[in-house]
Amino acid sequence: MLHFPLIFVIGKIFDREDVIKLGQAILWMTAPMAILIALQFYSPQSAWVNRGVGGNIEGGGFSGALGYMRPPATFSFTSGTSQFFSLAAGFIFYFWFYPQRINRLILFASTAGLLAAIPLSISRGLFYSIAVTLAFAVIATTRKPKYLGRMVFAIIGGAIVLIALNNTSFFQTSTEAFTSRFEGATEHEGGIKGSLVDRYLGDLLLSFSGSSDLPFFGYGLGIGTNVGRLVQPVLNIEHEWARVVGELGLLLGVTVIFIRLALSGRLAIASYHKLLKGDPLPWMLLSYCFLNLPLGQWGQPTALGFGTLIGGLMIASLRSSSNENHNNLQSD
């Protein structure tokens, strides 16, 4: 409840130019963050770069594949790695549409860092998120053909980077670990249908199954979080809507879900209208927002923080700055 109103505070205080400046800062951080997770990936959990909370020598990594752990980057858990690079992907694709808004060297370095982060993170969630962002970029090019040349150039550049990275044993090792986990988890969950369709659409059905046995006001806020489950493990925190309904009860839980869906829908419509007017920034951010705002696992603090941030940035990106208007944007 304290985080959600912050979405509208960010949207009120920030404007479009502030969002672009924040995006530039994120691109500056992307390559160093990729270097950090590379160090964590190849270092033992007892190494200083992998120390857990409070200096725990068991490390902050999480089970991955082939004996390698999923790195947490600067966060307390591996989900932070996926959240950060998913957010960065939207900005990176936007700056490929408008490369004059960012230092070219930083754009190339951040793109390479994003591509390297996919296998180094050993995260299917990050892979799917970047795939969704790429799909949004393709849609943007169909709506505005002037983006097509820049998009083709970005794809060619990304392919060159992937080929160069794939010729190094450093990258091949992480790719093998990522592929191993991808194949194992996909087989276990029943392919793409199991990992995507069931995870998202099935969450809606799961939130209502067994709801008749819930207390009217649910089991209480926090029961579905990691700490709450230590007290009373009654909810499956892997399914966000089921957690919300379980904590708040059917009436309040469905109300919260509806609010998140309604806000996401309004942002999607407004972003598409901006895209048609020649502004792809809200549309590219929507590619990440649409995965987090309506269905992000907000029982986990990092996901809650990123969900709040992207929601606020989405609103702010729809607001024209005082020193920039759409006519100037279309003339870029």
C-alpha positions in Angstrom: 0.0 0.0 0.0 2.9 2.4 0.6 4.5 1.6 -2.7 1.6 1.8 -5.1 0.8 5.5 -4.6 4.5 6.2 -5.3 3.7 5.3 -8.9 1.6 8.4 -9.3 4.0 10.5 -7.3 6.8 9.6 -9.8 4.4 10.2 -12.7 3.5 13.7 -11.3 7.0 14.9 -10.5 8.9 13.4 -13.5 8.3 14.2 -17.1 9.4 12.7 -20.3 12.8 14.3 -20.3 13.5 13.0 -16.8 12.7 9.5 -18.0 15.1 9.8 -20.8 17.9 11.0 -18.4 17.2 8.1 -16.1 17.3 5.8 -19.2 20.7 7.2 -20.1 21.9 6.5 -16.5 20.7 2.9 -16.7 22.6 2.4 -20.0 25.7 3.6 -18.3 25.2 1.0 -15.6 24.3 -1.9 -17.9 27.8 -2.9 -19.1 29.3 -2.7 -15.5 26.4 -4.7 -14.2 27.1 -7.4 -16.9 30.7 -7.5 -15.8 29.6 -7.9 -12.2 27.4 -10.9 -12.9 30.1 -12.4 -15.0 32.5 -12.2 -12.0 29.7 -13.7 -9.8 29.0 -16.4 -12.3 32.6 -17.6 -12.5 33.5 -17.1 -8.9 32.8 -19.5 -6.0 30.0 -18.5 -3.6 32.6 -17.8 -0.9 34.3 -15.1 -3.0 33.9 -11.5 -1.9 31.8 -10.7 -5.0 29.3 -13.4 -4.0 29.0 -12.7 -0.3 25.4 -12.9 0.9 23.5 -10.6 3.2 25.5 -9.8 6.3 28.7 -11.3 4.7 27.2 -14.8 4.5 29.9 -17.0 3.0 27.3 -19.3 1.5 26.8 -16.6 -1.1 23.9 -14.7 -2.6 23.6 -16.9 -5.7 20.7 -19.2 -6.4 20.6 -22.7 -8.0 21.3 -22.6 -11.7 22.7 -25.3 -13.9 25.8 -27.4 -14.5 27.1 -26.4 -11.0 26.8 -22.7 -11.7 24.7 -20.3 -9.7 22.3 -17.6 -10.8 24.1 -14.3 -9.9 22.2 -11.6 -7.9 24.2 -8.6 -9.3 23.8 -5.7 -6.8 20.6 -7.1 -5.4 19.8 -9.6 -2.7 18.4 -12.2 -5.0 18.7 -13.3 -8.6 15.3 -11.8 -9.5 17.0 -8.4 -9.3 19.3 -9.3 -12.1 16.3 -10.2 -14.4 14.4 -7.1 -13.3 17.3 -4.7 -14.0 18.2 -6.0 -17.4 14.5 -6.3 -18.4 14.1 -2.6 -17.6 17.3 -1.7 -19.4 16.2 -3.6 -22.5 13.3 -1.2 -23.1 15.6 1.8 -22.9 18.3 0.2 -25.1 15.8 -0.5 -27.9 14.5 3.1 -27.6 17.9 4.6 -27.9 18.5 2.5 -31.0 15.5 4.3 -32.5 17.1 7.6 -31.4 20.9 7.0 -31.1 21.5 10.8 -31.1 20.1 10.9 -27.5 23.0 8.7 -26.1 26.7 8.3 -26.5 27.2 5.7 -29.3 29.9 3.9 -27.3 27.6 3.5 -24.3 24.8 2.3 -26.6 27.1 -0.4 -28.1 28.5 -1.4 -24.7 25.1 -1.6 -23.0 23.7 -3.7 -25.9 26.6 -6.1 -25.6 26.1 -6.2 -21.8 22.4 -7.0 -22.3 23.1 -9.8 -24.7 25.8 -11.3 -22.4 23.5 -11.1 -19.4 21.0 -13.6 -20.9 23.2 -16.7 -20.5 25.2 -15.3 -17.5 21.9 -14.8 -15.6 20.8 -18.3 -16.3 17.3 -16.8 -16.3 14.5 -17.8 -18.6 12.5 -14.9 -17.3 15.0 -12.4 -18.6 15.2 -14.2 -22.0 11.4 -14.1 -22.4 11.3 -10.5 -21.2 13.8 -9.4 -23.8 11.9 -11.4 -26.5 8.8 -9.5 -25.6 10.7 -6.2 -25.8 12.0 -7.2 -29.3 8.4 -8.0 -30.4 7.3 -4.5 -29.2 10.2 -3.0 -31.2 9.1 -4.9 -34.3 5.5 -3.6 -33.9 7.0 -0.1 -33.5 8.7 -0.4 -36.9 5.5 -1.5 -38.6 3.7 1.5 -37.2 6.6 3.9 -38.1 8.6 2.6 -41.1 11.3 5.3 -40.4 12.4 3.1 -37.5 13.0 0.1 -39.8 16.6 1.0 -40.9 17.7 1.7 -37.3 16.1 -1.6 -36.2 17.9 -3.6 -38.9 21.1 -1.9 -38.0 20.6 -2.8 -34.3 19.8 -6.4 -35.1 22.9 -6.7 -37.3 25.0 -5.1 -34.6 23.6 -7.5 -32.0 24.2 -10.5 -34.3 27.9 -9.4 -34.7 28.3 -9.1 -31.0 26.7 -12.5 -30.4 29.0 -14.1 -32.9 32.1 -12.5 -31.4 31.0 -13.5 -27.9 30.2 -17.1 -29.0 33.7 -17.5 -30.2 35.1 -17.2 -26.6 35.2 -20.0 -24.1 34.1 -17.4 -21.5 30.7 -17.0 -23.3 30.4 -20.6 -24.3 30.4 -21.8 -20.8 27.6 -19.6 -19.6 25.6 -20.4 -22.8 25.9 -24.1 -22.0 24.7 -23.5 -18.4 21.8 -21.4 -19.7 20.8 -23.9 -22.4 20.9 -26.8 -19.9 18.6 -25.0 -17.4 16.3 -23.8 -20.2 15.9 -27.3 -21.7 15.5 -28.9 -18.2 13.0 -26.4 -16.9 11.1 -26.3 -20.2 10.8 -30.1 -20.3 9.7 -30.1 -16.6 7.0 -27.4 -17.2 5.8 -28.7 -20.5 7.4 -26.4 -23.1 6.6 -22.8 -23.8 3.0 -23.4 -23.1 3.8 -24.5 -19.6 6.3 -21.8 -18.8 4.4 -18.8 -20.4 0.7 -19.5 -21.0 0.1 -21.5 -17.8 2.3 -19.2 -15.7 0.4 -16.1 -16.7 -3.1 -17.1 -17.8 -3.2 -20.0 -15.4 -2.5 -17.6 -12.5 -6.0 -16.1 -13.0 -7.7 -19.5 -12.5 -5.5 -20.4 -9.6 -6.4 -17.2 -7.8 -10.0 -18.3 -7.7 -9.5 -22.0 -7.0 -10.1 -22.7 -3.4 -11.2 -19.1 -2.7 -14.4 -20.3 -1.1 -12.3 -21.7 1.7 -10.6 -18.4 2.4 -11.5 -16.1 5.3 -13.5 -13.1 4.0 -10.5 -10.7 4.5 -8.0 -13.4 3.6 -5.1 -14.6 5.8 -3.7 -11.2 6.3 -1.1 -8.9 4.5 2.3 -10.4 4.3 1.4 -14.1 4.7 2.3 -14.7 1.1 5.7 -13.1 1.3 8.9 -15.1 2.0 9.0 -14.0 5.6 5.3 -14.5 6.1 5.5 -18.1 4.9 7.9 -18.9 7.7 5.0 -18.1 10.1 2.2 -19.7 8.1 3.0 -21.4 4.8 -0.5 -21.3 3.4 0.0 -19.5 0.1 2.0 -20.2 -3.1 4.0 -17.0 -3.6 5.0 -18.0 -7.2 1.5 -17.0 -8.3 0.9 -13.3 -7.7 -2.9 -13.1 -8.1 -3.4 -16.2 -5.9 -1.2 -14.5 -3.3 -3.2 -11.3 -3.4 -6.5 -13.0 -3.1 -5.1 -15.3 -0.4 -3.9 -12.3 1.7 -6.8 -9.9 1.1 -9.8 -12.3 0.5 -11.8 -12.6 -2.6 -13.5 -9.2 -2.6 -10.5 -7.0 -1.8 -8.1 -9.2 -3.7 -10.0 -9.1 -6.9 -10.4 -5.3 -6.4 -6.6 -5.0 -6.2 -6.1 -7.2 -9.3 -8.7 -5.1 -11.2 -6.9 -1.8 -10.3 -3.6 -3.2 -11.5 -5.2 -4.5 -14.8 -7.1 -1.2 -15.4 -4.0 0.9 -14.9 -2.0 -1.4 -17.2 -4.7 -1.2 -19.8 -4.9 2.6 -19.7 -1.1 2.9 -20.0 -1.1 0.5 -22.9 -3.7 2.5 -24.8 -1.9 5.8 -24.1 1.5 4.3 -25.1 0.1 3.1 -28.4 -1.4 6.5 -29.2 2.0 8.0 -28.5 3.7 5.5 -30.8 1.3 6.5 -33.6 2.3 10.2 -33.0 6.0 9.3 -33.4 7.1 8.8 -29.8 8.2 5.2 -29.1 9.5 5.8 -25.6 6.3 4.9 -23.6 5.7 1.9 -26.0 9.1 0.4 -25.4 8.8 0.9 -21.6 5.4 -0.8 -21.8 7.1 -4.0 -23.0 8.5 -4.4 -19.5 5.7 -2.7 -17.6 3.1 -5.1 -19.1 5.0 -8.0 -17.5 5.4 -6.4 -14.1 2.6 -4.1 -13.3 -0.4 -6.4 -13.8 1.2 -9.7 -12.7 4.6 -9.0 -11.1 5.3 -11.0 -7.9 5.1 -8.0 -5.6 5.4 -10.2 -2.5 9.1 -10.0 -3.3 10.6 -6.6 -2.4 12.8 -6.2 -5.5 9.9 -6.9 -7.9 7.7 -4.6 -6.0 10.3 -1.8 -6.2 10.8 -2.3 -10.0 7.0 -2.5 -10.5 6.6 0.8 -8.7 9.4 2.4 -10.7 8.3 1.3 -14.1 4.7 2.3 -13.4 5.8 5.8 -12.4 8.1 6.1 -15.4 5.3 5.0 -17.7 3.1 7.8 -16.5 6.0 10.3 -16.7 6.9 9.3 -20.2 3.5 10.3 -21.4 4.0 13.8 -20.1 5.8 16.2 -22.4 8.7 18.1 -20.9 8.9 21.8 -20.8 11.8 22.1 -23.3 10.7 19.4 -25.7 7.5 18.9 -27.7 6.3 16.3 -30.2 7.1 18.4 -33.2 10.8 18.4 -32.2 10.7 14.7 -31.5 9.3 13.9 -34.9 12.0 16.0 -36.5 14.8 13.9 -34.8 
